[in-house]
């Protein structure tokens, strides 16, 4: 078993200030009902980052997703 949590999220929120960034990971709870309904979300994780690390992660995500859209391979990983 891993020494760190393995999370799944399908939503997020970001708050930023002069000294830090908070990334909150959310997961929708399926209602099983057709039509309009409230979208209750559960917080599955919260990550606090320095502004510099948040910028580096945003850049890495952009590059990795752009590369993934150009290739048919699945599961490309970039480590920084």
C-alpha positions in Angstrom: 0.0 0.0 0.0 1.2 3.5 -0.9 2.4 5.9 1.8 0.4 8.7 0.3 -3.3 9.1 -0.6 -4.5 8.2 -4.0 -7.3 10.6 -4.9 -9.8 11.0 -7.7 -11.3 14.4 -8.4 -13.5 15.8 -11.2 -13.5 19.4 -10.0 -11.3 21.9 -8.3 -11.2 25.4 -6.9 -8.2 27.7 -6.5 -7.6 30.5 -4.2 -4.4 32.6 -4.3 -2.8 35.3 -2.2 0.5 37.1 -2.1 2.2 34.3 -0.1 0.4 31.1 -1.2 -2.0 29.2 -3.3 -4.6 26.7 -2.2 -5.9 24.0 -4.6 -9.0 22.2 -3.4 -9.9 19.0 -5.2 -13.5 18.1 -5.4 -15.5 15.0 -6.4 -19.1 15.2 -7.6 -21.6 12.9 -6.0 -23.8 11.2 -8.7 -27.5 11.7 -8.1 -28.8 9.1 -10.6 -31.6 11.4 -11.5 -32.2 12.8 -15.0 -32.6 16.5 -15.5 -31.5 19.5 -13.5 -30.3 18.9 -9.9 -28.0 20.3 -7.3 -24.4 19.2 -7.8 -23.2 18.3 -4.3 -19.4 18.1 -4.2 -17.2 16.5 -1.6 -13.7 17.9 -0.8 -11.3 15.0 -1.4 -8.1 16.9 -0.8 -6.5 20.3 -0.3 -3.0 21.3 -1.3 -1.2 24.4 -0.2 1.6 25.6 -2.5 4.0 28.4 -2.8 3.2 30.7 -5.7 6.3 29.6 -7.6 5.5 25.9 -7.3 1.9 26.6 -8.4 3.2 28.4 -11.5 5.6 25.5 -12.3 2.8 23.0 -12.0 0.5 25.0 -14.2 3.3 25.2 -16.9 4.0 21.5 -16.6 0.3 20.6 -16.9 -0.1 22.8 -20.0 2.9 21.2 -21.7 2.0 17.6 -20.7 -1.6 18.0 -21.9 -0.5 19.6 -25.1 1.9 16.8 -25.8 -0.8 14.2 -24.8 -3.2 15.7 -27.3 -0.6 15.3 -30.1 0.0 11.6 -29.3 -2.1 8.5 -29.2 -0.2 7.0 -26.3 -2.0 6.9 -23.0 -0.5 7.6 -19.6 2.3 10.0 -20.5 4.0 11.2 -17.3 6.2 14.2 -16.8 8.2 14.6 -13.6 9.7 17.9 -12.7 
